[in-house]
């Protein structure tokens, strides 16, 4: 019974694997989840590999060189499944690169083995496989170690257990390459029986794990959508009030547009996170709007919320560095609310946004000769280049600069208030430096946001 590949037990296993392939492949076309695609391709490769046992001897002599290529394709689909199932891009970023390389190597080895087998025969394939197999086994086992160690999920353990069952039973089968085929035949069993049994057990466990994980993902997505609906309702309540605040209307429009883009792209988690940060920023601004001024400490807090939102919107993000003079008591220095925001916004959208590579904005606040000196330095394309790209008039200041200067002058009664924008570009680097200078006057009653 176990010597005949046409017997019921082998037929049942092949049929079961093929049905699982069709089931998951059809589900993939329904919901486009790549998890189903990789698993169905893995099942297809294994089923095709088993079907080679049914060909006649004449045909088998021609097709036997396909055995190893199909196994390599199965391994490639298996690694792709593992990579996607456990979201290695987020959980094991560095190890995910090795998985990507392994998949590419396997996809190269598959046709390579087919060609060498066709021209040099199966014996030559076996020799090469004996050299490749140890490295593949070591990589696989170390991958299991990393997955179990780094991913705190019981299903990752079940996945590894199922894989180990298949591997160990497969080792029994492929040991015929070293101890001979007759060892198993004399005991009334085909060497491939253990591969069949391992594939059957593994496929059952994998199907259960995938079903549970997909259900969990769907529930998580559903919960995120509920949270998003609550956040959106909260946004609608804040929207009209925010229009009356001191926030830049361009930023308000762009923020709402970003939320809309996240929703359209089905990036529910990002949209929810963005709305949460946006709501905090609006609340902080509305709280500060009760007074025409705020402390420099409060201003930096609101600015930090604003920058976090912009970092989510800018492709690739950017670094924002704040340096303050330890001798300054930021809680007692009055400034117009949101007076720094227009300059940071200009540095982002007219400077670093148009630059390739690393992007950085540095805000420095120091004390100099009885004045407070705020410097906004970016490594963008430079003020002059921006004028050329956007057709800005040389005499025209960036958006918000003139209004901010007027607000500071009103606060300090036109005393020693200066705002300058300079292009610091050189042949080696580019950038813009905005300098804001106003009198250092400590307030005895700092405005704390409640």
Secondary structure, DSSP 8 states (H G I E B T S, - for coil): --S-TTSHHHHHHHHHHHHHHHHHHHHHHHH--HHHHHHHHHHHHHHHHHHGGGS-HHHHHHHTTHHHHHHHHHHHHHHHHHHHHTTHHHHSHHHHHHHHHHHHHHHHHHHHHHHHHHHH-HHHHHHHHHHHHHHHHHHHHHHHHHHHHH---HHHHHHHHHHHHHHHHHHHHHTHHHH-THHHHTTT--TTHHHHHHHHHHHHHHHHHHHHHHHHHHHHHHHHHHHHHHHHHHHHHHHHHHHTSSS-HHHHHHHHHHHHHHHHTT-HHHHHHHHHHHHHHHHHHHHHTTSSEEEHHHHHHHHHHHHHHHHHHSTT--EEEEEE-TTS-GGGBEEETTTTHHHHHHHHHTTGGG--S--EEEEEEEEETTEEEEEEEE-SS-HHHHHHHHT--TT---TTHHHHHHHHHHHTTTSS-EEEEEE---SS---EEEEEEEE--B-SS-----
